[in-house]
Amino acid sequence: MVFNIRVYPRSGRNQVKEENGLIKVYLTHPAHEGLANKQLIELLSAHLKLKRYQVRIIKGGKSRNKVIEADVS
């Protein structure tokens, strides 16, 4: 499964929301030295009930707009 998300680092909460067909992920970690990306993978894997290695960033490693792949097999 592949989907687009928008990341909001340094937010006051950790949350995954879907609005108007776009998935928004709010993270408390800053976008510095990969901290936000690591937290993003952990949060999405918990939200999707998958292992961390089953969720990866395909595109947008240094952008707020990302393409995520989740291996649900």
C-alpha positions in Angstrom: 0.0 0.0 0.0 1.4 3.4 -1.0 0.0 6.7 0.2 0.8 10.4 0.5 1.1 12.2 3.8 1.9 15.7 5.1 4.1 15.9 8.2 3.9 18.7 10.8 7.0 18.4 13.0 7.4 20.2 16.4 3.7 19.9 17.0 2.2 19.8 20.5 1.0 16.2 20.0 1.5 13.0 18.2 -1.5 12.3 16.0 -2.5 10.8 12.7 -5.5 12.5 11.0 -7.2 12.1 7.6 -8.8 15.3 6.1 -10.1 15.6 2.6 -8.3 12.5 1.4 -4.9 13.6 2.7 -3.3 12.0 5.7 -1.8 14.5 8.2 0.7 13.4 10.8 1.6 15.7 13.7 4.9 14.9 15.4 6.5 16.3 18.6 10.1 15.8 17.4 11.9 18.4 15.2 12.9 17.8 11.6 16.6 17.6 12.6 19.0 14.7 12.0 16.1 12.3 11.0 14.3 12.5 14.4 11.0 13.4 12.9 11.3 10.7 10.2 12.1 8.1 12.8 9.1 9.2 14.9 6.9 9.2 11.8 7.8 5.5 11.1 7.1 4.5 14.7 3.8 6.4 14.8 2.5 5.1 11.4 3.5 1.5 12.2 1.6 1.7 15.5 -1.4 3.3 13.8 -1.5 0.7 11.0 -0.7 -2.1 13.4 2.4 -3.1 11.5 6.0 -3.7 12.4 8.4 -0.7 11.9 10.3 -2.5 9.2 7.0 -2.8 7.2 6.7 1.0 6.9 9.2 3.0 4.9 9.6 6.4 3.3 9.8 6.1 -0.5 10.0 9.8 -1.4 10.4 13.1 0.5 12.9 12.2 3.2 13.7 15.9 3.6 10.3 17.3 2.8 7.0 17.7 4.7 5.2 16.0 1.8 6.1 12.3 1.8 5.2 9.1 0.0 5.0 6.1 2.3 4.9 2.5 1.5 3.4 0.0 4.0 3.9 -3.7 3.4 0.7 -5.3 4.6 1.3 -8.8 3.3 
